[in-house]
Amino acid sequence: MHDEILFSRPLRTPNELSNLAAVLESGHSHGDGAFTARATARLQQITGSARALLTTSCTHALELAMLLLDLGPGDEVILPSFTFPSAATAVVSRGATPVFVDIDISSGNIDPAAVGEAITARTRAVIVMHYGGVPADLEGVFQFTAMRGIAVIEDNAHGLGGIDAQGRRLGTVGAFGVQSFHDTKNVQCGEGGAILLNDDALFTRAEIIREKGTDRGRFLRGDVDKYTWQDVGSSYVPSELNAAVLDSQLASFYQIQVERFRIWNTYADALRDWAGDLGIRSMADKTWLLHSAHLFYLLMPDRAGQSDLISHLGAHGIRATFHYVPLHSSPAGRRFGRTSGRQDRSHSFSERLVRLPLWPGLTDAQVSRVLEAVLSYRPRR
């Protein structure tokens, strides 16, 4: 009997234990120490961002962005209905209204035309998720936002290191970019995140908001002789223990990506003909695809096919899953948000999506088991 193949499993990188020991021996386990500085520098090198701040989660990075925008009641933020709830909760936490729009079903990313239709005089920002690390159509969004002064926030939780068709690194194109280092992501420290900024003035204020509304960062650099309460804020600074693990992970980023692409490309090559014969759409069908190898999905013909394939794989000891109940249809989405236009593509994508196991520790034998199980599936007639 084979062991179950998990959908995702955190990767261990070489220096995690020694980094953690160094933190514990130093007596400095709270945030903004040596490992925070090292991990931040590595993140800036990978993303090309000149201004990055580590946070305790991607959710907190999104909340920080909303505080920087001074969002409040009466304001609206447009976002895809097909995304993780953190994007909406960050908006709601400021008393503003999330406005849900449909996606481009070829990618799972926000549909720029739907953004244009949803904009009102109250629109302050658009949150653009790069689903699966596939670059969203930022230029299509900018054509509606640039002249109106509407901020674009890149939710790049899936796309660390990704580059779009214009050669721009994901997370650095909009006013803000946010990253996730949750243990399901390409790079992880259990729980963690970051915000990337394109504006010096915003960076200065972000540093204050991140440190409980104080100018402690300036104090630590010797810019002021004491630190005081300066602005709204919260405790968004991760501990040195998290930063120590993240530093090790980021040091292994390119090796991690090689392993993820090895698995992604194996799935893509092996499943292309099978998927085409059964009317199943593979993520790999898009020959133009640029992505970060964060996930590999199949789009089944219908909802029954999604359930059947997940059950079929489960019977073979393989845990597959789907993604995101569209936010506009959720209890909180109906309570706090507004829906713009039809959401047919978001529903269709959610009800047909099957994600296969993908993490760097998967062995060749395990990948072969996944493929054998998938290839043995036939839809019920």
C-alpha positions in Angstrom: 0.0 0.0 0.0 1.4 3.4 -1.0 1.6 6.3 1.4 -0.8 9.1 0.5 0.6 11.8 -1.8 -0.2 15.1 -0.2 -1.4 18.1 -2.2 1.3 20.3 -0.8 4.1 20.0 1.8 6.5 22.7 3.1 10.0 22.3 1.8 12.9 22.3 4.2 16.0 24.3 3.0 19.6 23.8 4.2 20.2 26.7 6.7 16.8 26.8 8.5 18.0 25.1 11.7 21.3 26.9 11.9 19.6 30.3 11.3 17.0 29.5 14.0 19.8 28.6 16.4 21.6 31.8 15.7 18.4 33.8 16.5 17.9 32.0 19.8 21.5 32.4 20.8 21.5 36.1 19.9 18.8 37.1 22.4 17.1 39.1 19.6 14.0 37.2 18.5 11.7 40.1 17.9 11.5 41.6 14.5 13.8 43.8 12.3 17.0 42.2 13.2 19.8 40.8 11.1 17.7 38.0 9.4 14.9 40.4 8.6 17.5 42.6 6.8 19.1 39.6 5.0 15.7 38.2 3.9 14.5 41.6 2.7 17.7 42.1 0.6 17.2 38.7 -1.0 13.6 39.5 -1.7 14.6 42.8 -3.3 17.1 40.9 -5.5 14.5 38.4 -6.7 11.8 40.9 -7.4 13.9 43.9 -8.4 12.0 46.1 -5.9 13.9 48.9 -4.3 11.4 49.2 -1.4 10.2 46.1 0.4 9.0 45.4 3.9 8.4 42.0 5.5 5.1 41.5 7.2 3.5 38.8 9.3 1.3 37.6 6.4 0.1 38.6 3.0 -3.2 39.4 4.6 -1.4 42.0 6.7 0.5 43.3 3.7 -2.9 43.9 2.1 -4.2 45.6 5.2 -1.2 47.8 5.2 -1.8 48.8 1.6 -5.4 49.8 2.5 -4.2 51.9 5.4 -1.7 53.6 3.0 -4.7 54.5 0.8 -6.6 56.0 3.7 -9.6 53.9 2.7 -12.8 54.5 4.6 -16.6 54.1 4.5 -18.0 55.1 1.0 -14.8 54.0 -0.8 -14.8 51.0 -3.2 -12.1 48.6 -4.2 -12.5 46.4 -7.3 -11.2 42.8 -7.1 -11.9 39.5 -8.8 -14.6 37.3 -7.2 -12.3 34.4 -7.9 -9.6 35.1 -5.3 -8.6 34.4 -1.7 -10.8 36.1 1.0 -7.9 38.1 2.4 -8.2 40.7 -0.4 -11.8 41.4 0.5 -11.3 41.3 4.3 -8.5 43.9 4.0 -11.0 46.2 2.2 -13.8 45.5 4.7 -11.5 46.1 7.7 -11.3 49.8 6.7 -15.1 50.1 6.3 -14.8 50.2 2.5 -16.8 48.1 0.0 -15.2 45.3 -2.1 -16.7 45.3 -5.6 -16.5 41.8 -7.2 -15.9 41.4 -10.9 -15.6 38.4 -13.2 -12.4 36.8 -14.6 -10.9 35.9 -17.9 -11.5 32.2 -18.0 -8.4 31.5 -20.1 -6.2 32.4 -17.1 -8.3 32.8 -13.9 -7.2 36.4 -13.7 -9.3 39.6 -13.4 -11.0 40.7 -16.7 -10.0 44.3 -17.5 -13.2 44.9 -19.3 -15.1 44.0 -16.2 -13.0 46.4 -14.2 -13.9 49.2 -16.6 -17.6 48.5 -16.2 -17.3 48.4 -12.4 -15.6 51.8 -11.9 -17.6 54.5 -10.2 -16.7 57.9 -8.6 -16.1 55.9 -5.4 -13.5 53.6 -6.8 -10.1 54.0 -5.0 -8.2 50.9 -6.0 -8.2 47.7 -8.0 -6.6 44.5 -6.6 -5.2 42.3 -9.4 -4.3 38.8 -8.5 -1.7 36.9 -10.7 -3.5 33.5 -10.3 -1.1 30.6 -10.3 1.7 33.0 -10.9 0.3 33.7 -14.4 0.7 37.4 -15.2 -2.6 39.3 -15.3 -3.3 41.8 -18.0 -2.0 44.8 -16.2 -2.0 47.0 -19.2 -5.7 46.3 -19.8 -6.4 47.3 -16.2 -4.2 50.5 -16.5 -6.2 51.8 -19.4 -9.2 52.2 -17.0 -7.3 53.3 -13.9 -4.3 55.5 -14.9 -6.2 58.6 -16.0 -8.5 58.3 -13.0 -5.8 58.1 -10.3 -7.0 54.7 -9.2 -4.3 52.7 -7.5 -3.5 49.1 -8.7 -2.4 46.6 -6.1 -0.8 43.4 -7.3 -1.7 40.4 -5.2 1.4 38.3 -6.1 0.9 35.6 -3.5 1.4 33.0 -6.3 3.9 34.7 -8.5 7.2 35.4 -6.7 9.9 35.8 -9.3 7.4 35.9 -12.2 8.0 38.2 -15.2 5.2 39.4 -17.6 5.3 39.7 -21.3 6.8 43.2 -21.1 9.7 41.9 -19.0 8.4 43.4 -15.8 8.8 41.5 -12.5 5.4 40.7 -10.9 4.6 42.7 -7.8 6.6 45.8 -8.9 4.4 47.2 -11.6 1.4 48.6 -9.6 1.4 51.1 -6.7 1.9 48.2 -4.3 2.7 44.5 -4.6 2.0 42.0 -1.9 3.7 38.6 -1.4 2.8 35.5 0.7 5.2 33.2 2.5 2.5 30.8 3.8 3.7 27.2 3.9 1.8 26.4 0.7 3.7 28.9 -1.4 6.9 28.5 -3.4 8.9 30.1 -0.7 7.6 29.8 2.9 8.3 30.5 6.6 5.1 29.0 8.0 3.3 32.4 8.0 4.7 35.5 6.4 4.3 38.1 3.8 5.8 41.3 2.3 4.7 44.6 0.7 6.6 46.1 -2.3 6.2 49.8 -2.9 7.0 52.1 -5.8 7.0 55.4 -4.0 9.5 56.8 -1.5 6.9 58.8 0.5 4.6 55.8 0.7 7.5 53.7 1.9 8.3 56.1 4.7 4.7 56.0 5.9 4.4 52.2 5.4 7.4 51.7 7.7 5.6 53.7 10.4 2.2 51.9 9.9 4.0 48.5 10.0 5.7 49.3 13.4 2.5 50.0 15.3 2.2 53.6 14.0 5.6 54.6 15.5 8.8 55.9 13.9 10.9 53.1 15.6 12.6 52.3 12.3 14.0 55.8 12.1 15.1 55.5 15.8 16.9 52.3 15.2 18.8 53.9 12.3 19.8 56.9 14.5 17.7 59.3 12.5 15.8 60.5 15.6 16.8 60.3 19.3 13.5 58.7 20.4 10.5 57.1 18.8 6.9 58.2 19.3 3.4 57.5 18.0 3.1 59.1 14.5 0.2 57.5 12.6 -2.3 54.7 12.5 -0.8 51.3 12.5 -0.6 47.8 13.7 1.9 45.1 14.6 2.9 43.8 11.1 6.6 43.1 11.8 7.5 39.4 11.7 9.7 37.8 14.3 13.4 37.1 13.6 12.5 33.4 13.9 10.2 33.7 10.8 12.8 35.8 9.1 15.5 33.3 9.7 13.5 30.5 8.0 12.6 32.9 5.2 16.2 33.9 4.7 17.1 30.3 4.1 14.2 29.7 1.8 15.0 32.8 -0.3 18.6 31.7 -0.6 17.3 28.5 -2.2 14.7 30.2 -4.4 16.2 29.4 -7.8 16.8 25.7 -6.9 13.2 25.6 -5.7 12.0 26.9 -9.0 14.0 24.4 -11.0 12.3 21.6 -9.0 8.8 23.1 -9.4 9.2 23.5 -13.1 10.5 20.0 -13.4 7.2 18.7 -12.0 5.1 21.2 -13.9 6.6 20.4 -17.2 6.3 16.6 -16.6 2.6 17.0 -15.9 2.1 19.3 -19.0 3.9 16.9 -21.4 2.3 13.7 -20.1 -1.3 15.0 -19.8 -1.6 17.0 -23.1 -3.1 14.3 -25.3 -5.2 12.7 -22.6 -6.8 16.0 -21.7 -7.5 16.8 -25.3 -9.1 13.5 -26.0 -11.5 13.9 -23.0 -12.4 17.6 -23.6 -10.5 18.5 -20.4 -8.6 21.8 -20.5 -5.1 21.7 -19.1 -3.3 24.8 -17.7 -0.6 23.9 -20.2 -2.9 24.4 -23.2 -2.0 28.0 -23.3 1.2 28.1 -25.4 1.8 31.7 -24.5 1.9 30.9 -20.8 4.3 32.7 -18.5 4.0 31.5 -14.9 5.9 30.7 -11.6 5.1 27.0 -11.4 3.1 27.6 -8.3 0.3 25.2 -9.3 -0.9 22.9 -12.1 -4.6 22.7 -12.8 -7.0 20.9 -15.0 -10.4 22.3 -16.0 -12.9 19.5 -16.2 -15.9 19.7 -18.6 -18.3 20.3 -15.7 -18.8 20.2 -11.9 -19.5 16.5 -11.8 -16.2 15.9 -13.6 -14.3 17.9 -10.9 -15.9 15.9 -8.1 -15.3 12.6 -10.0 -11.6 13.2 -10.7 -10.9 14.4 -7.1 -12.6 11.2 -5.8 -10.8 9.0 -8.3 -7.4 10.4 -7.3 -8.3 10.1 -3.6 -9.1 6.4 -4.2 -5.5 6.1 -5.5 -4.0 7.7 -2.4 -3.5 11.1 -4.1 -4.9 14.3 -2.6 -6.0 16.8 -5.2 -8.1 19.9 -4.5 -9.9 22.8 -6.1 -9.7 26.5 -5.4 -11.8 29.5 -4.2 -15.6 29.6 -3.9 -16.3 32.9 -5.7 -16.4 35.7 -3.1 -19.6 37.3 -4.3 -21.5 34.1 -3.5 -20.1 33.7 0.0 -22.0 34.8 3.1 -19.5 37.6 3.9 -19.4 38.6 0.2 -23.1 39.1 0.1 -23.0 41.0 3.4 -20.1 43.3 2.8 -19.6 43.6 -0.9 -21.2 44.6 -4.2 -21.3 42.5 -7.3 -20.7 44.1 -10.7 -22.0 42.2 -13.7 -22.4 38.5 -14.2 -20.0 36.1 -12.6 -20.5 33.1 -14.9 -16.8 32.6 -15.6 -15.8 32.8 -12.0 -18.5 30.1 -11.2 -17.4 28.0 -14.1 -13.7 28.2 -13.2 -14.3 27.3 -9.6 -16.7 24.4 -10.3 -14.4 22.8 -12.8 -10.9 23.3 -11.4 -8.8 20.4 -10.1 -5.3 21.1 -8.8 -2.7 18.3 -8.8 0.0 17.9 -6.1 3.0 20.1 -6.8 5.8 20.7 -4.3 9.6 20.3 -4.7 9.9 17.3 -2.5 7.8 15.1 -4.9 10.0 12.3 -6.1 10.0 11.0 -9.7 8.1 7.9 -8.5 5.4 10.0 -6.8 5.0 12.1 -9.9 4.6 8.9 -11.9 2.0 7.7 -9.5 0.0 10.9 -9.9 0.2 10.7 -13.7 -0.8 7.0 -13.7 -3.8 7.8 -11.6 -4.9 10.8 -13.7 -4.4 8.9 -17.0 -6.5 6.0 -15.7 -9.5 8.4 -15.2 -12.4 8.2 -17.6 -15.5 10.4 -17.2 -18.8 8.7 -16.5 -21.0 8.5 -19.5 
